[in-house]
Amino acid sequence: MKPHRMFTGAITALVTPFRNGAVAYDQLRQLVDWQIKQGISGLVPVGTTGESITLDHHEHMDVIRCTIEQSRVPVIAGTGSNSTKEAIDITKAADAAGADAMLIVAPYYNKPTQEGLFQHFSAIAEETEKPIILYSIPSRCGIEIGVRVVERLRTKYSHVAWIKEAGGSVDRVDQLVQALGDSLTVLSGDDSLTLPLMAVGAKGVISVASNLYPDAVSKMAAHALKGDYAKARALHRKLYPVFKTIFIESNPTPIKAAMKRAKVISSEEVRAPLCNLSAASRKTLFSAIDAYENAWTCPALFCTELAAGWAWQCIRQPRKWA
């Protein structure tokens, strides 16, 4: 099988901006433009971070279309569902709309067997020739897409050649890489594990943090892809406290709060049953962000670990890394 190197580097799992309960398409377009100017390699509308589960069908497709129309980088549409029929319908609609690829999460809540997973993804793969990125996130779905299932799908379908891994395990990624080598492109689904996963063979990240810091996350991934782990590690250590605290409450609540504070979007609205960030979490999150941003303004030091349970370490580093 030939290696697949499309969809590598830093790809943003876009938030869906809301205003007074409705999708703020003007904000979405501005966000897409800004992401591209900051050097991001691709965009994922209506994934978990995009609150796809609380968008109705029309909103879901409108967000995909809006992103495609505005984008000059590859758009990977979130088209997964816990209903195989619904996932097929959304995938076909996104394909027709011009999406470059599909991100398809494991069916949540149903908890199918591994054979059920194989049949689910096979049924979807039969309905499109566009690249399919499998999405394994056991913490949300209750199941993992097993290595054997990935192998079977990769053997049967040439366009199923990617997986977003959000299981929190370096060992799991190592297993995938050892089993499938260059025929499968693994992307990190955990910002804080991106660098360790790339060290064992992943080729990038579908990132939440890059909603706020697309330039820094892009540079970290680019350094790692080039094998310059000294530069990648310096950025990872600096970003690590932010990587952790943007998940202090359920995604995307913290990242939306941080984006509003930075005036990247005008509202931090999330849809119920999510709710706004608590005061305590807000304080911790903003402290992490302030430590990260203040480090760039210090001429001699930057911080590699954060407070609130993490040790402070400071090393001499010139501002050129910014």
C-alpha positions as CSV (number, residue, x, y, z in Angstrom):
1,M,0.0,0.0,0.0
2,K,1.2,3.5,-0.8
3,P,1.9,6.0,2.0
4,H,-0.8,8.7,2.5
5,R,0.6,12.0,3.5
6,M,-2.3,14.3,2.9
7,F,-3.9,15.8,6.0
8,T,-0.8,16.1,8.2
9,G,0.6,18.9,10.4
10,A,-1.8,21.0,12.5
11,I,-5.5,20.9,11.6
12,T,-8.0,22.9,13.7
13,A,-11.1,21.3,15.1
14,L,-13.2,24.4,14.7
15,V,-15.5,25.7,17.3
16,T,-19.0,26.7,16.1
17,P,-19.6,30.4,17.1
18,F,-23.1,31.1,18.4
19,R,-24.9,34.4,18.9
20,N,-28.2,34.4,20.8
21,G,-28.7,30.7,20.3
22,A,-28.1,30.8,16.5
23,V,-24.9,29.9,14.5
24,A,-23.0,33.2,13.9
25,Y,-21.9,32.6,10.3
26,D,-20.1,35.9,10.1
27,Q,-18.0,34.9,13.0
28,L,-17.3,31.5,11.5
29,R,-16.1,33.1,8.3
30,Q,-13.8,35.5,10.2
31,L,-12.5,32.6,12.2
32,V,-11.7,30.5,9.1
33,D,-9.9,33.5,7.5
34,W,-7.8,34.1,10.6
35,Q,-6.9,30.4,10.9
36,I,-5.6,30.3,7.4
37,K,-3.6,33.5,7.8
38,Q,-2.0,32.0,10.9
39,G,-0.8,29.0,8.9
40,I,-3.1,26.2,9.8
41,S,-2.9,23.1,7.5
42,G,-6.6,22.2,7.5
43,L,-10.0,22.7,9.2
44,V,-12.5,20.4,10.8
45,P,-16.0,21.9,11.1
46,V,-18.7,20.2,13.2
47,G,-16.6,17.7,15.1
48,T,-16.9,17.3,18.8
49,T,-15.4,20.8,19.3
50,G,-17.9,22.2,16.8
51,E,-20.8,20.9,19.0
52,S,-22.1,18.8,16.2
53,I,-24.4,16.8,18.4
54,T,-26.5,19.9,19.3
55,L,-26.7,21.3,15.7
56,D,-29.8,20.3,13.7
57,H,-29.3,18.7,10.3
58,H,-29.6,22.0,8.4
59,E,-27.2,23.8,10.7
60,H,-24.7,21.0,10.5
61,M,-24.6,21.2,6.7
62,D,-24.7,25.0,6.6
63,V,-21.6,25.1,8.9
64,I,-19.8,22.7,6.5
65,R,-20.8,24.6,3.4
66,C,-19.8,27.9,5.0
67,T,-16.4,26.6,6.0
68,I,-15.8,25.1,2.5
69,E,-16.8,28.4,0.8
70,Q,-14.5,30.4,3.0
71,S,-11.5,28.1,3.1
72,R,-8.4,27.9,1.1
73,V,-7.1,24.9,3.0
74,P,-8.5,21.3,3.1
75,V,-11.8,21.0,4.9
76,I,-12.5,17.7,6.7
77,A,-16.2,17.6,7.5
78,G,-17.4,15.9,10.7
79,T,-20.0,13.4,9.4
80,G,-20.1,10.8,12.1
81,S,-23.2,9.6,14.0
82,N,-24.3,6.7,16.2
83,S,-26.8,5.9,13.4
84,T,-25.2,4.3,10.4
85,K,-27.9,5.6,8.1
86,E,-27.6,9.2,9.4
87,A,-23.8,9.0,9.1
88,I,-24.2,7.9,5.4
89,D,-26.6,10.7,4.7
90,I,-24.4,13.4,6.2
91,T,-21.3,12.0,4.5
92,K,-23.0,12.0,1.1
93,A,-24.2,15.6,1.6
94,A,-20.8,16.8,2.7
95,D,-19.2,15.0,-0.3
96,A,-21.7,16.8,-2.6
97,A,-20.9,20.1,-0.9
98,G,-17.2,19.8,-1.7
99,A,-15.6,18.6,1.5
100,D,-12.1,17.3,1.0
101,A,-12.4,14.5,3.5
102,M,-14.7,13.2,6.3
103,L,-14.0,12.7,10.0
104,I,-16.1,9.9,11.2
105,V,-16.3,9.2,14.9
106,A,-17.0,5.8,16.4
107,P,-20.7,5.3,17.1
108,Y,-21.4,6.6,20.6
109,Y,-23.9,5.3,23.1
110,N,-24.8,2.1,21.1
111,K,-21.5,0.4,22.0
112,P,-21.4,-1.9,19.0
113,T,-19.1,-4.9,18.8
114,Q,-15.9,-4.7,16.8
115,E,-17.6,-6.4,14.0
116,G,-20.4,-3.9,14.2
117,L,-17.8,-1.1,14.0
118,F,-16.3,-2.7,10.9
119,Q,-19.7,-2.9,9.2
120,H,-20.6,0.6,10.2
121,F,-17.5,2.2,8.7
122,S,-17.6,-0.1,5.7
123,A,-21.2,1.0,4.9
124,I,-20.1,4.6,5.0
125,A,-16.9,4.0,2.9
126,E,-19.0,2.4,0.2
127,E,-20.9,5.7,-0.3
128,T,-17.9,8.0,-0.9
129,E,-14.6,8.0,-2.6
130,K,-13.3,11.0,-0.5
131,P,-10.7,10.3,2.2
132,I,-12.1,9.0,5.5
133,I,-10.5,9.8,8.8
134,L,-11.6,7.4,11.5
135,Y,-12.0,8.9,14.9
136,S,-11.4,6.8,18.0
137,I,-12.3,8.6,21.3
138,P,-13.3,6.0,23.9
139,S,-13.9,8.6,26.6
140,R,-16.9,9.9,24.7
141,C,-18.0,6.9,22.7
142,G,-17.5,4.1,25.3
143,I,-15.7,2.0,22.7
144,E,-12.3,1.9,20.9
145,I,-11.8,1.3,17.2
146,G,-9.6,-1.8,17.5
147,V,-6.4,-2.2,15.7
148,R,-7.7,-5.2,13.9
149,V,-10.7,-3.2,12.6
150,V,-8.4,-0.5,11.4
151,E,-6.3,-3.1,9.6
152,R,-9.4,-4.7,7.9
153,L,-10.8,-1.3,6.8
154,R,-7.4,-0.2,5.5
155,T,-7.0,-3.4,3.5
156,K,-10.5,-3.2,2.0
157,Y,-10.7,0.6,1.3
158,S,-7.9,2.6,-0.1
159,H,-9.5,5.9,1.0
160,V,-9.7,4.8,4.7
161,A,-6.1,5.6,5.4
162,W,-6.2,8.0,8.4
163,I,-7.2,7.9,12.1
164,K,-7.6,10.5,14.7
165,E,-6.4,9.0,17.9
166,A,-7.9,10.4,21.1
167,G,-7.5,7.5,23.5
168,G,-4.7,9.1,25.5
169,S,-2.3,6.3,24.8
170,V,1.1,6.4,23.2
171,D,1.2,2.6,23.3
172,R,-2.0,2.5,21.2
173,V,-0.5,4.7,18.5
174,D,2.7,2.6,18.5
175,Q,0.5,-0.5,17.9
176,L,-1.2,1.1,14.9
177,V,2.1,2.3,13.4
178,Q,3.7,-1.1,13.9
179,A,0.7,-2.9,12.4
180,L,0.2,-0.6,9.4
181,G,3.3,1.4,8.9
182,D,3.2,4.2,6.4
183,S,-0.1,2.9,4.9
184,L,-1.9,4.6,7.7
185,T,-1.6,8.3,8.8
186,V,-2.2,8.7,12.5
187,L,-3.2,12.2,13.9
188,S,-3.3,13.1,17.5
189,G,-6.6,13.9,19.0
190,D,-5.1,15.1,22.3
191,D,-3.2,18.3,22.3
192,S,-1.0,17.5,25.3
193,L,0.0,14.2,23.6
194,T,0.7,15.5,20.1
195,L,4.5,15.6,20.5
196,P,4.8,12.2,22.2
197,L,2.5,10.6,19.6
198,M,4.5,12.2,16.8
199,A,7.7,10.8,18.3
200,V,6.3,7.2,17.7
201,G,4.9,7.9,14.3
202,A,1.9,10.2,14.3
203,K,2.0,12.9,11.6
204,G,0.1,15.8,13.2
205,V,-2.8,16.8,15.2
206,I,-6.5,17.7,14.9
207,S,-6.3,20.3,17.6
208,V,-8.5,22.2,20.0
209,A,-5.8,24.5,21.2
210,S,-5.1,25.8,17.6
211,N,-8.5,27.6,17.8
212,L,-6.6,30.0,20.0
213,Y,-3.0,29.5,19.0
214,P,-2.9,28.2,15.4
215,D,0.6,29.6,14.7
216,A,2.3,28.0,17.7
217,V,0.6,24.6,17.3
218,S,1.4,24.7,13.5
219,K,5.1,25.4,14.2
220,M,5.3,22.7,16.9
221,A,3.9,20.1,14.4
222,A,6.0,21.3,11.6
223,H,9.2,21.0,13.7
224,A,8.3,17.5,14.7
225,L,7.5,16.5,11.1
226,K,11.0,17.7,10.1
227,G,12.5,15.7,13.0
228,D,13.6,18.9,14.9
229,Y,12.4,17.7,18.3
230,A,14.4,20.3,20.2
231,K,12.4,23.1,18.7
232,A,9.1,21.1,18.9
233,R,9.8,20.2,22.5
234,A,10.4,23.8,23.5
235,L,7.0,24.8,22.1
236,H,5.3,21.8,23.6
237,R,6.6,22.6,27.1
238,K,5.5,26.1,26.8
239,L,2.1,25.3,25.5
240,Y,1.6,22.3,27.8
241,P,-0.2,24.1,30.6
242,V,-2.7,25.6,28.1
243,F,-3.1,22.1,26.5
244,K,-4.2,20.8,29.9
245,T,-6.4,23.6,31.1
246,I,-8.5,23.9,27.9
247,F,-10.0,20.6,29.0
248,I,-10.6,21.7,32.6
249,E,-14.3,21.4,31.8
250,S,-16.1,19.7,28.9
251,N,-14.8,20.8,25.5
252,P,-15.5,23.3,23.9
253,T,-16.6,25.3,26.9
254,P,-13.1,26.4,28.0
255,I,-11.6,27.1,24.6
256,K,-14.6,29.2,23.7
257,A,-14.2,31.2,26.9
258,A,-10.5,31.7,26.1
259,M,-11.3,32.7,22.5
260,K,-13.8,35.3,23.6
261,R,-11.3,36.7,26.1
262,A,-8.8,37.0,23.3
263,K,-11.5,38.6,21.0
264,V,-11.1,35.8,18.5
265,I,-14.9,35.3,18.7
266,S,-17.4,37.7,20.2
267,S,-19.4,35.2,22.4
268,E,-18.5,32.1,24.4
269,E,-22.0,30.6,24.1
270,V,-22.3,26.9,24.1
271,R,-25.5,24.9,23.7
272,A,-27.2,23.0,26.4
273,P,-26.6,20.7,28.1
274,L,-23.2,22.4,28.2
275,C,-23.1,25.6,30.2
276,N,-20.7,28.5,30.7
277,L,-17.3,28.0,32.4
278,S,-17.4,28.1,36.2
279,A,-15.6,30.9,38.0
280,A,-13.0,28.6,39.5
281,S,-12.2,27.0,36.2
282,R,-12.1,30.4,34.5
283,K,-9.5,31.6,36.9
284,T,-7.3,28.6,36.4
285,L,-7.6,28.7,32.6
286,F,-6.9,32.4,32.3
287,S,-3.9,32.0,34.7
288,A,-2.4,29.4,32.4
289,I,-3.0,31.5,29.3
290,D,-1.5,34.6,31.0
291,A,1.6,32.6,32.0
292,Y,2.0,31.4,28.4
293,E,1.5,34.8,26.8
294,N,3.6,36.7,29.4
295,A,6.5,34.3,28.7
296,W,6.8,35.6,25.1
297,T,7.2,39.1,26.4
298,C,10.0,38.3,28.8
299,P,13.3,38.8,27.1
300,A,15.2,36.1,29.0
301,L,12.8,33.5,30.3
302,F,9.9,31.3,29.3
303,C,8.0,28.9,31.5
304,T,7.9,25.2,30.6
305,E,5.5,24.1,33.3
306,L,2.6,25.9,34.9
307,A,1.3,26.5,38.4
308,A,-1.9,25.0,39.9
309,G,-0.3,21.7,40.6
310,W,2.5,21.9,38.0
311,A,6.1,22.9,38.9
312,W,7.4,26.1,37.6
313,Q,10.6,25.7,35.6
314,C,12.2,28.6,33.7
315,I,15.0,28.2,31.1
316,R,16.8,30.9,29.1
317,Q,15.3,31.1,25.6
318,P,15.4,34.0,23.1
319,R,12.2,35.5,21.8
320,K,13.0,34.2,18.3
321,W,10.8,31.1,19.1
322,A,7.7,33.3,19.0
